[in-house]
Amino acid sequence: MGIAEILLALSVLVLVVVVAIPVLLILGTAFFVDGHFNIKDVVQVLTEPDTYEALKNSLVIAAGVTLFSTFIGVFFAWLVSRTDLPFKGTMKLLFLIPFMLPSFIGALAWKMLLSPRSGYITKLLMSSFGLESAPFNIYSLAGIIAVETMYLFPFVFIQVSGALERMDPTLEESARISGAGLFTITRRITLPLMMPSIGAGALLVALYSLAHFGVPAILGSEVGIYNIPTKIYERIYQSGGNFSAIRTATILSTILVVSAGVILYLQSFILKAGRFQVISGKSMRPVLLKLRGMKIPLLILSIIYIAITVVLPTVTIFMVGTLKTYGLEFTAANMTLDNIKYILFEWKMTQDAIWNSFYISLAAALVTMLVGTLISYVIVKMKVRGKFLLEFLGVLPFSLPGTVIALGVILMWSGRFGVNLYNTAWIILIAYIARYMAFSLKSNSAALEQVHDSLEEAARACGATHWQALKDIVIPLIKPGMVAAFFLIFLPALRELTTSVLLYGPKTRTIGVAIYTLNEDGETVYAAALASVALVIIVIGQLVIKRVTRSKLEGE
Amino acid sequence: MASVRLEKVCKAYGKHTVVHDLSMTIQDGECFTFLGPSGCGKTVVLRMIAGFEQPDSGEIWIGDTLVSSPARGVFLPPEKRRIGIVFQDYAVWPHKTVAENIIYPLTIQKVTRAEAAERTARTVAMVGLEGLGDRLPFQLSGGQQQRVALARALISRPQIMLLDEPLSNLDANLREEMRFEIKELQKNTGVTILYVTHDQEVALAISDRMAVMDENGVIRQVGAPDDIYEKPADSFVFKFMGVSNFIPLEWRSGSVYVMGSDSVLDCPLDAEQIEAVRSGTLVAGCRPHDVDLSAKVSDNWGVVRRAVYLGPVMDYRVSVGKVEIRAQKDIYEVLTKSCIFREGDTVGLRFFDLKWFREKELAVAAEAAQ
């Protein structure tokens, strides 16, 4: 059976080149000096005040964000799925919007609103109450935690509201029949049953927050607050890539990889433990808590929450993007569309950034989708010796944060192996492929698991060769999964910042990098204008996905 | 059409041997059934014949073609074996219409369009799917989907048809109808059919010959349905073919007693059998409808523990000492002879058509007696 071995070898090769070697290079650089294992230096690097500080900050931020996201996520999930809150369907969609918005753009908006010197809200409050100093300082751990929470809580919200809706209502009903009140039921029955989902959502938040670059980079770096990813970025940029900086970066990366691994392990453990819970696939009408007098206040609370976390920052970005100069009042005389015109039609740098993001993301989405299909096929469907190797490698992409991937591709593709892609679009493409492989594997293997083996075998028995069976049966059946994978990669890649910021060269800025550097350079208005363009692109992209996936459903 | 020959075929997954040293021949044009409990390896045998699995050793022949032989390095892929297969889950392609599903083998063979259309129409008619050609599978019932699968397997005129529990997802009425139709198709096309099932009723109805396998994959008996039913080779086959009574026996003061009771089994035994009873290696077996109950209490008696009305029959469970015997009486007979028994009644028993089983099967009998 030649085909099976060829496909396996190809899949292994891709994962080794794109993921495994970069990780090994990171580990090698972190733990080996001149070919000798060296743990003393590792300890020394970690105890340096500023790396130690970064570790501590990462932990504090992740802990805070996880805690708040869990509370907010569970509360709103319960509100939209278990109470008689009005407009629940709409509210549910609104709570998912933060998922679509890039958090670093949100951070940018909050900086404009709450920075201690020039924030619009800060100024408003200071003038209305005659305050001497700013009431808040967004450039702080608390500020970072607050902004990250706004964008990460949907992880918990989705997990928990999904589980609440699928929960077998007879479990609650039997408790009711036994005489328990709704409050008791929620506390004693519903909440314990939801624990696995809450845990899984919380761990996902922790995973993202620990390795998150955008928000701390915008709200922390300016005042010397660094977490692990921003510290890695700072080290590599300040030192111009000298060895000790790279080494510190690899050691910090190792910590990120290990903690991601631990979190993912815990998550799979929790989800497995939660298997016993009785969640059925049937449609059902669970008992809704009557909010009575609290109905309107809670609705208003939800609307205010969304207004503050979604509407306010988005509007701010659009409004600042149309100001003549940052800091002016929002009056008609001060506003203009020239900024948008300038970045779209006149300024080479922003035009390049948009074009770069577009074609690199397109290429990454196509390649990653196809390679992901191939790898998933071998893992899910094929019986071939040596598959365990692929299964092991296939887990790796899930536990590699963007910063780590960027560092890995720098180590691998900067001439060490005779190929120097540094400062080219290729290195960004390779990093994107590694970064989004997990999405592709997830989407494709889910689709493949739906395709029962007998469908392919029936084709073989009908006289089709392996390739014909793939072409005529398997590929058409998993096409929706492949399309989903494409968009799952393309849209986030368009606004990617974390890896691009470590890899961009003079001619290879991406949209995310351009917004970030414009902000760094004090070009706040242009940063906001480009961010507005990015937001419009994202919204259009989401609408296209909806369209495509819906017409798929109708077509079937 | 072709015969299928298995020679010393072995197959193991890891350390678990599924098929051990299996040799048998399925005749050309025959409907042959592998009957056995789930996990006995019958599906693996079918999949090896189809070419979805490779045997570890041994040879498989389809007609005069050697299709699998690890020793000789021969392995013909499934698409070259000229087989038709129908799966338990139908495996009808959900993205193709009924007609597209059925015509697919001809597209692969590059049959001319006119001929393909003509053959499709004929096959569609043969399985009774006229007028449904443009439907998508989700618009069909389970029975219709199974017909699509049958048509798709038949259209390329395969040498052998492999059917893997094709009826077990259908409801009882449909199952009966479909098994009749499969039999008809075989008569009309003369194709060799290899059928795998755990349902002894289907196997009896459909097979020319059948093989009964135990949970270890050992073939206990091969033969025509009536042979298997009437002359079971051992207690496993007897038990597998339907509801059965096993009566453990003992020899006391010149008579055969039902073990642990004072009920005498009134039947002639030869010297050898008596010896076997003495050494505790002979057990009697009978079907519930071969047990006659009467109000006249004889040497062979028991107490009715449960009486259940099942429509056409009355079902009784009678305790003879510690042994429970199941008896079924035709409802007509029960009413005309007015021999309705209630729980607690003492009844006389008579056994007809007793089968005798020897050797280790006492373990089975002891289990059945509990």
Contacts between the chains, C-beta under 8 A, distances in Angstrom:
chain1	res1	chain2	res2	distance
A	452	B	89	6.1
A	452	B	91	6.8
A	454	B	87	4.3
A	454	B	89	5.8
A	454	B	91	3.8
A	455	B	91	5.1
A	455	B	93	6.1
A	457	B	50	7.6
A	457	B	52	5.6
A	457	B	78	7.1
A	457	B	85	7.1
A	457	B	87	7.5
A	457	B	91	7.1
A	458	B	85	6.5
A	458	B	87	6.7
A	458	B	91	4.2
A	458	B	93	7.5
A	458	B	149	7.4
A	458	B	152	7.3
A	459	B	93	7.8
A	459	B	104	7.2
A	460	B	51	7.6
A	460	B	52	7.5
A	460	B	77	7.2
A	460	B	78	4.1
A	460	B	79	5.2
A	461	B	50	6.3
A	461	B	78	5.5
A	461	B	79	7.4
A	461	B	81	8.0
A	461	B	83	5.5
A	461	B	84	6.5
A	461	B	85	4.2
A	461	B	153	7.1
A	461	B	162	7.7
A	462	B	79	7.7
A	462	B	104	5.4
A	462	B	105	4.0
A	462	B	108	6.1
A	462	B	152	6.6
A	462	B	153	7.9
A	462	B	156	6.7
A	463	B	79	4.9
A	463	B	105	5.4
A	463	B	108	4.3
A	463	B	109	6.0
A	463	B	156	6.3
A	464	B	79	5.8
A	464	B	104	7.7
A	464	B	108	5.2
A	465	B	77	7.5
A	465	B	79	5.6
A	466	B	77	7.6
A	468	B	108	6.5
A	472	B	104	7.3
A	473	B	93	5.8
A	476	B	95	5.0
A	477	B	93	7.6
A	477	B	94	7.0
A	477	B	95	5.9
A	556	B	94	7.8
A	556	B	95	7.7
